[in-house]
Amino acid sequence: MKSRFIYPVLTFIIILLLWELGIDWFNVPAYLLPRPIEIFRYIFENLNMLLINTKATALEACLGFFISIGISMFLVTIFNFFESVKHGVYPIFIALQTTPIIALSPLIIVWFGTGLLSKIVVVTLICFFPMIVNTMKGIEEVNQDYFDLFNLYSASKWTVFRRLKLPFSLPYFFSALKISSTLAVVGAVIGEFVGSRLGLGYLILTASYRLRTVMMFAAISMAALTGFVFYFSIVLLEKLLINKKKFN
């Protein structure tokens, strides 16, 4: 159990050491690649400013993430009872998913403005597709023997869906949540690239214009940390729910 934590920490330390030594060996200019110690120093000295922007990005990511869960579960329910709707809507979802979200962001800004709403829309668009696909995959993987058992007791379609299909699809659903939890941060940052005056994406963009590489790496580090927290929150929730192995 300890190795699960020790190995990643050791790997991270080794990467930092190689990073530090590599800058000396290859004489890399600071504006191209700053030293790790300089990034940590910047984070420490500007922690309050970074936290304010991190909170803005985290709020956008959380709101879009939870909205995408609600939309996904609603659509999964509709698809379960109306196959024709599923076949009609799926191609549209695929088209949205294959279109780079950065290409849609300017249009979303035009429609929804530069405020919080546009960032939420971007996050929702980037998150909901993995949830729908994985959850529907879990529902389709239910063994026929279980259906026969429910039919033996004359269970309604709603009962089969609620007490068999949804519980069975939970592992698939949580796999989708893990993917979407990190994509949520990506979507929030992308939304901030296009139009924002607050958030980690805004900091990264501002730093790139001014060639402030240390500031850019600090903002990227905070974004990575936010995604890390989101991901392991889902992992913890999954352990609390899935490990019970009960059909409530």
MIRO-34898 format. One record per residue (C-alpha): x, y negated, z; residue number from 1. Coordinates in steps of 0.1 Angstrom, whole numbers, plus 5000, padded with zeros to 4 digits. Each point is the difference from the previous one (the first is absolute). Layout:
<pts>
PT     c1     c2     c3   resi
PT      X      Y      Z    NUM
...
</pts>
This chain:
<pts>
PT     c1     c2     c3   resi
PT   5000   5000   5000      1
PT   5028   4976   5009      2
PT   5017   5006   4966      3
PT   4969   4985   4983      4
PT   5010   4967   5015      5
PT   5038   5004   5003      6
PT   5006   5008   4963      7
PT   4981   4970   4986      8
PT   5018   4977   5025      9
PT   5034   5014   4991     10
PT   4993   4998   4963     11
PT   4989   4963   5004     12
PT   5032   4993   5020     13
PT   5022   5016   4973     14
PT   4982   4980   4973     15
PT   5007   4968   5018     16
PT   5037   5009   5005     17
PT   5004   5009   4964     18
PT   4982   4968   4991     19
PT   5024   4979   5022     20
PT   5031   5018   4987     21
PT   4989   4999   4964     22
PT   4998   4962   5001     23
PT   5036   4998   5012     24
PT   5012   5026   4975     25
PT   4984   4985   4970     26
PT   5001   4963   5011     27
PT   4963   4995   4994     28
PT   4989   4964   5003     29
PT   4976   4992   5029     30
PT   4975   4985   4976     31
PT   4997   5034   4983     32
PT   5000   5023   5030     33
PT   5003   4986   5035     34
PT   5015   5020   5029     35
PT   4975   5020   5022     36
PT   5013   4980   5030     37
PT   4990   4968   4983     38
PT   4965   5013   4993     39
PT   4996   5010   5036     40
PT   5013   4967   5012     41
PT   4975   4981   4977     42
PT   4971   5022   5013     43
PT   5010   4993   5036     44
PT   5004   4962   4995     45
PT   4968   4997   4979     46
PT   4979   5026   5017     47
PT   4970   4978   5008     48
PT   4997   4987   4964     49
PT   5004   5036   4986     50
PT   4973   5013   5024     51
PT   4975   4973   4990     52
PT   5005   5010   4963     53
PT   4999   5037   5009     54
PT   4967   4996   5018     55
PT   4985   4983   4969     56
PT   5011   5029   4978     57
PT   4990   5026   5025     58
PT   4965   4984   5003     59
PT   4995   5001   4962     60
PT   5013   5036   4998     61
PT   4977   5012   5029     62
PT   4968   4983   4987     63
PT   5006   5013   4965     64
PT   5009   5034   5012     65
PT   4968   5004   5022     66
PT   4978   4986   4973     67
PT   5015   5025   4975     68
PT   4992   5028   5025     69
PT   4964   4989   5001     70
PT   4996   4997   4963     71
PT   5018   5033   4994     72
PT   4977   5019   5024     73
PT   4969   4984   4985     74
PT   5011   5010   4965     75
PT   5010   5035   5011     76
PT   4965   5004   5014     77
PT   4984   4988   4968     78
PT   5022   5022   4979     79
PT   4991   5030   5021     80
PT   4963   4997   4993     81
PT   5001   4985   4965     82
PT   5026   5017   4977     83
PT   4989   4979   4971     84
PT   5011   4968   5019     85
PT   5033   5015   5007     86
PT   5007   5009   4964     87
PT   4989   4966   4989     88
PT   5020   4980   5025     89
PT   5032   5020   5003     90
PT   5015   4988   4967     91
PT   4996   4964   5012     92
PT   5019   5008   5032     93
PT   5027   5017   4980     94
PT   5003   4969   4978     95
PT   5003   4977   5030     96
PT   5026   5023   5016     97
PT   5022   5001   4969     98
PT   4999   4963   4996     99
PT   5028   4984   5019    100
PT   4985   4981   5030    101
PT   5025   4971   4994    102
PT   4983   4995   4966    103
PT   4966   4997   5016    104
PT   5011   4977   5028    105
PT   4999   4967   4980    106
PT   4965   5009   4989    107
PT   4989   5008   5036    108
PT   5015   4966   5011    109
PT   4979   4983   4973    110
PT   4968   5018   5012    111
PT   5005   4999   5038    112
PT   5024   4972   5006    113
PT   5033   4999   5018    114
PT   4986   5007   5035    115
PT   4997   5032   5020    116
PT   4972   5015   4978    117
PT   5022   5004   4970    118
PT   5027   5019   5020    119
PT   4973   5023   5014    120
PT   4987   5008   4965    121
PT   5035   5009   4988    122
PT   5006   5023   5030    123
PT   4966   5016   4996    124
PT   5006   5007   4963    125
PT   5034   5015   5006    126
PT   4988   5022   5029    127
PT   4966   5015   4992    128
PT   5009   5022   4970    129
PT   5023   5024   5019    130
PT   4973   5004   5027    131
PT   4973   5009   4975    132
PT   5021   5024   4980    133
PT   5014   5019   5031    134
PT   4967   5001   5018    135
PT   4982   5013   4970    136
PT   5028   5026   4995    137
PT   4995   5012   5036    138
PT   4962   5003   4995    139
PT   5005   5020   4968    140
PT   5024   5024   5018    141
PT   4973   5013   5024    142
PT   4999   5038   4999    143
PT   4968   5014   4984    144
PT   4995   5023   5031    145
PT   4993   4969   5021    146
PT   4974   4988   4976    147
PT   4983   5035   5001    148
PT   5000   4998   5038    149
PT   4983   4966   5000    150
PT   4975   5011   4973    151
PT   4992   5030   5022    152
PT   4987   4976   5026    153
PT   4982   4979   4974    154
PT   5022   4970   5007    155
PT   4991   4968   4981    156
PT   5024   4983   4976    157
PT   5006   4973   5025    158
PT   5008   5025   5028    159
PT   5024   5019   4977    160
PT   5017   4967   4991    161
PT   5002   4987   5036    162
PT   5008   5031   5019    163
PT   5020   5020   4974    164
PT   5014   4979   4971    165
PT   5011   4970   5020    166
PT   5017   5019   5029    167
PT   5017   5022   4974    168
PT   5013   4971   4981    169
PT   5016   4982   5030    170
PT   5035   5012   4994    171
PT   4998   4987   4964    172
PT   4984   4968   5012    173
PT   5028   4994   5025    174
PT   5026   5007   4973    175
PT   4984   4972   4980    176
PT   5000   4977   5030    177
PT   5037   5005   5004    178
PT   5006   4990   4964    179
PT   4976   4971   5002    180
PT   5013   4987   5033    181
PT   5034   4992   4984    182
PT   4984   4988   4967    183
PT   4979   4975   5021    184
PT   5031   4981   5010    185
PT   5012   5001   4964    186
PT   4967   4986   4988    187
PT   5001   4972   5026    188
PT   5035   4990   4990    189
PT   4991   5001   4963    190
PT   4970   4978   5006    191
PT   5022   4975   5019    192
PT   5024   4999   4970    193
PT   4973   4985   4978    194
PT   4984   4974   5023    195
PT   5007   4995   5036    196
PT   5016   4976   5025    197
PT   5004   5026   5028    198
PT   5011   5036   5002    199
PT   5030   5022   4993    200
PT   4994   4999   4963    201
PT   5001   4962   5001    202
PT   5032   5002   5020    203
PT   5016   5024   4975    204
PT   4990   4979   4970    205
PT   5012   4968   5017    206
PT   5033   5016   5009    207
PT   5005   5012   4964    208
PT   4995   4965   4986    209
PT   5025   4986   5024    210
PT   5025   5029   4998    211
PT   4997   5005   5038    212
PT   5007   5037   4998    213
PT   5003   5005   5038    214
PT   4965   4986   5004    215
PT   4987   5022   4972    216
PT   5015   5031   5017    217
PT   4985   4990   5033    218
PT   4965   4997   4986    219
PT   5004   5033   4981    220
PT   5011   5016   5033    221
PT   4969   4987   5018    222
PT   4978   5013   4971    223
PT   5016   5034   5002    224
PT   4995   5000   5038    225
PT   4964   4991   4996    226
PT   4995   5029   4975    227
PT   5018   5023   5024    228
PT   4976   4991   5029    229
PT   4970   5004   4978    230
PT   5011   5034   4988    231
PT   5008   5015   5034    232
PT   4968   4986   5014    233
PT   4982   5022   4975    234
PT   5022   5029   5008    235
PT   4991   4997   5037    236
PT   4963   4997   4992    237
PT   5002   5031   4979    238
PT   5016   5020   5028    239
PT   4973   4989   5024    240
PT   4971   5009   4977    241
PT   5013   5029   4977    242
PT   5017   5020   5028    243
PT   4967   5005   5017    244
PT   4988   5021   4971    245
PT   4964   4996   5008    246
PT   4969   4994   4979    247
PT   4980   4975   5019    248
</pts>
